[in-house]
Amino acid sequence: MDLGIRGRKAIVCASSRGLGRGCAEALARAGCDLVINGRDEAVLAATAGSIRAANGVSVTPIIADVGTADGQKALLDACPEPDILINNNGGPPRRDYRELDRDAMVDGVIQNMVTPIELIQQVVDGMCTRGFGRIVNITSLSVRMPIEGLDLSSGARAGLTAFLAGVCRTIAHNDVTINNVLPGKMDTDRLRGGLRMAAEKTGRSEEAVAAAQADEIPAKRFGTAAEFGEVCTFLCSRQAGYITGQNVLVDGGLFPSAF
């Protein structure tokens, strides 16, 4: 399917690996020119080269922490008029809520709520003026259901969701949309790290822990960054212009809900 976004310019945050990379690769296949972002120069350069070679699009790698003003400026200097913004950032590590002090809580809210809002503030008016814009926030299944140890991440991402629920409806008439994609158990470095921790804690093998967790998912497997990226890219398409303010679960049916 031609998604109608060939030649569009996209900023994809935290995209040197994992779900961000999956989104960048899918957007590149749809013909978008990219600004991608990470903090490991070697990994980011390799990702940029791979995407560029496979798709023949422009890929500009930016070493930056998107949670800082300097990092955001670097992204926007590289792409001052983006048509597409994919907000993504690492979440706080798993931690019992009793262990969270004020600094940790503030940092978590900055990472997963304040930073995407700041980036949206800087790009949305230009999108409205040009008459096209697609903003997708990568949040988490934990916005909809509790996950032990991720209370800070869940709270910050839920705050982002609520904040933007009203904002998105004020700009929809400009063909500018804001949606959220909620990953469940995706086969990424973060998931594998969690499996290793669980294995060490329980004395079971990592393979056994992975098999048990996958068995809890109706799809009986973990999701992939590639299929997550395709969902994100569809929400950026011309065809998705009538979809805004939605929370799209990509979880293999793990969240049990009829609505």
URFEN-V32322 format. One record per pair of residues at least 4 apart in sequence whose C-alpha atoms are under 7 Angstrom apart, sorted by the first residue. I is the first residue (numbers start at 1). J is the second residue. D is the distance in Angstrom with one decimal. If there is no record, write none. Layout:
I;J;D
I;J;D
//
This chain:
3;30;6.6
3;237;5.0
3;238;6.0
3;239;6.7
4;237;6.1
4;238;5.2
5;30;6.6
5;31;6.7
5;32;6.5
5;237;6.0
5;238;6.6
6;30;5.9
6;31;4.1
6;32;5.2
7;31;5.8
7;32;5.1
7;33;6.2
8;32;4.9
8;33;6.2
8;83;6.0
9;32;5.7
9;33;4.9
9;34;6.0
9;82;5.1
9;83;5.3
9;84;6.3
10;32;6.5
10;33;6.2
10;34;5.0
10;35;6.2
10;82;5.5
10;83;5.9
10;84;4.4
10;85;5.8
11;34;5.9
11;35;4.8
11;36;6.2
11;82;6.6
11;84;6.3
11;85;5.0
11;86;6.2
12;20;6.7
12;24;6.3
12;35;6.3
12;36;5.1
12;37;6.7
12;85;6.1
12;86;4.7
12;87;6.6
13;20;6.7
13;36;6.2
13;37;5.3
13;86;6.1
13;87;5.6
13;88;5.2
13;89;6.8
14;20;5.7
14;37;5.1
14;38;5.1
14;88;5.7
14;89;5.6
15;20;3.9
15;21;4.3
15;24;6.6
15;36;5.7
15;37;5.4
15;38;6.1
16;20;6.9
16;21;5.4
16;37;6.2
16;38;5.4
16;43;6.3
16;44;4.8
16;47;5.8
17;21;4.8
18;22;6.4
18;188;5.4
18;189;6.9
18;225;6.1
19;23;6.3
19;225;4.8
19;228;6.9
19;229;6.9
20;24;6.3
20;88;6.6
21;25;6.1
22;26;6.3
22;225;4.7
22;226;4.8
22;228;6.7
22;229;4.6
23;27;6.1
23;229;3.8
23;230;6.8
23;232;6.3
23;233;6.7
24;28;6.1
25;29;6.3
25;51;6.2
26;30;6.4
26;229;5.5
26;230;5.6
26;233;6.2
27;31;6.5
27;32;5.6
27;233;5.7
28;32;5.0
28;33;6.6
28;55;6.1
28;57;6.5
29;55;6.0
31;57;6.6
32;57;6.7
33;57;5.4
33;58;4.8
33;59;6.1
34;58;6.0
34;59;4.7
34;60;6.2
35;59;5.8
35;60;4.7
35;61;5.9
35;79;6.9
36;60;6.2
36;61;5.0
36;62;6.2
37;61;5.8
37;62;4.9
37;63;5.9
37;64;6.6
38;44;5.9
38;62;6.7
38;63;5.4
38;64;6.1
39;63;5.2
39;64;5.7
39;65;6.5
40;44;6.0
41;45;6.0
41;63;6.4
42;46;6.2
43;47;6.2
44;48;6.1
44;61;6.5
45;49;6.1
45;61;6.6
46;50;6.1
47;51;6.2
48;52;6.0
48;59;5.9
48;61;6.2
49;53;6.0
50;54;6.1
51;55;6.1
52;56;5.3
52;57;5.6
52;58;6.4
52;59;5.9
62;75;6.6
64;71;4.7
65;71;5.0
66;71;4.8
66;72;5.3
67;71;6.8
67;110;6.9
67;111;5.8
67;115;5.4
68;72;6.3
69;73;6.1
70;74;6.2
71;75;6.5
72;76;6.3
73;77;5.8
74;78;6.3
75;79;6.3
76;80;4.7
81;126;6.7
83;127;6.4
83;132;6.6
83;133;5.0
83;134;6.5
84;133;5.8
84;134;4.8
84;135;5.8
84;236;6.9
85;134;6.4
85;135;4.8
85;136;6.4
86;135;5.9
86;136;4.9
86;137;5.9
87;116;5.7
87;136;6.2
87;137;4.6
87;138;6.1
88;137;6.4
88;138;5.4
89;111;6.6
89;112;6.6
91;111;7.0
91;112;6.7
91;153;5.8
92;108;5.8
92;153;6.0
94;149;4.6
94;150;5.4
95;99;6.7
95;149;4.8
95;150;6.8
96;149;5.2
97;149;6.9
97;151;6.7
100;104;5.8
100;105;6.4
101;105;6.4
102;106;6.1
103;107;6.1
104;108;6.2
105;109;6.3
105;152;6.7
106;110;6.2
107;111;6.1
108;112;6.2
108;152;6.4
108;153;6.5
108;156;6.8
109;113;5.2
109;114;6.3
109;156;5.0
110;114;4.6
110;115;5.7
111;115;5.7
112;116;7.0
112;153;6.9
112;156;5.6
112;157;5.7
113;117;6.5
113;156;5.3
113;157;5.9
113;159;6.5
113;160;4.9
114;118;6.1
115;119;6.4
116;120;6.1
117;121;6.1
118;122;6.5
119;123;6.5
120;124;5.6
123;127;6.5
124;128;6.2
125;129;6.2
126;130;6.2
127;131;6.0
127;132;5.4
127;133;5.0
127;176;6.7
128;132;6.4
128;174;5.3
128;176;6.4
131;174;5.2
131;175;5.8
132;174;6.6
132;175;5.0
132;176;5.3
133;175;6.4
133;176;4.2
133;177;6.3
134;176;5.7
134;177;5.1
134;178;6.3
134;236;5.2
135;177;6.1
135;178;4.7
135;179;6.4
136;178;5.8
136;179;5.0
136;180;5.4
136;232;7.0
137;179;6.4
137;180;4.6
137;181;6.2
138;180;5.9
138;181;5.1
138;182;6.2
139;157;5.9
139;180;6.4
139;181;6.1
139;182;5.1
140;182;4.2
140;183;5.1
140;184;6.7
141;145;6.4
141;182;5.0
141;183;5.5
141;184;5.1
141;249;6.9
142;146;5.3
142;147;5.8
142;154;5.3
143;154;5.2
143;157;6.4
143;158;5.3
150;154;6.0
151;155;6.0
152;156;6.2
153;157;6.1
154;158;5.9
155;159;6.1
156;160;6.4
157;161;6.2
158;162;6.2
159;163;6.0
160;164;6.2
161;165;6.1
164;168;5.8
165;245;5.6
166;170;6.9
168;172;6.3
168;177;6.3
168;178;5.5
168;244;6.7
168;245;6.0
171;176;6.0
172;176;5.2
172;177;5.8
175;241;6.2
177;241;6.8
177;243;7.0
177;244;5.1
178;244;5.4
178;245;5.8
179;244;5.5
179;245;5.1
179;246;5.1
179;247;6.3
180;246;6.1
180;247;4.8
180;248;6.2
181;232;6.9
181;247;5.8
181;248;4.8
181;249;6.1
182;247;6.6
182;248;5.8
182;249;4.7
182;250;5.9
183;249;6.2
183;250;5.0
183;251;5.8
184;250;6.0
184;251;4.1
185;191;7.0
185;222;5.5
185;223;6.3
185;251;6.4
186;191;6.7
186;222;5.2
186;223;4.3
186;224;5.6
186;225;6.9
187;191;6.0
187;222;5.6
187;223;5.8
187;224;5.5
188;192;6.3
189;193;6.0
190;194;6.4
191;195;6.3
192;196;6.2
193;197;6.3
194;198;6.2
195;199;6.1
195;206;6.0
195;209;6.4
195;210;6.4
196;200;6.2
196;206;5.7
197;201;6.1
198;202;6.1
199;203;5.6
199;204;5.0
199;205;5.5
199;206;5.2
199;209;6.3
204;208;6.5
204;209;6.7
205;209;6.4
206;210;6.1
207;211;6.1
208;212;6.2
209;213;6.2
210;214;6.1
211;215;6.1
212;216;6.7
214;220;5.2
214;221;4.8
214;222;6.0
215;220;5.0
216;220;6.9
217;221;6.6
217;252;6.2
217;253;6.5
217;254;5.0
218;252;6.1
218;253;5.5
218;254;6.2
219;252;5.0
219;253;6.7
224;228;6.3
225;229;6.0
226;230;6.5
227;231;6.6
228;232;6.4
228;250;6.8
229;233;6.0
230;234;6.2
231;235;6.6
232;236;6.7
233;237;6.4
234;240;6.7
235;240;5.4
236;240;6.6
//
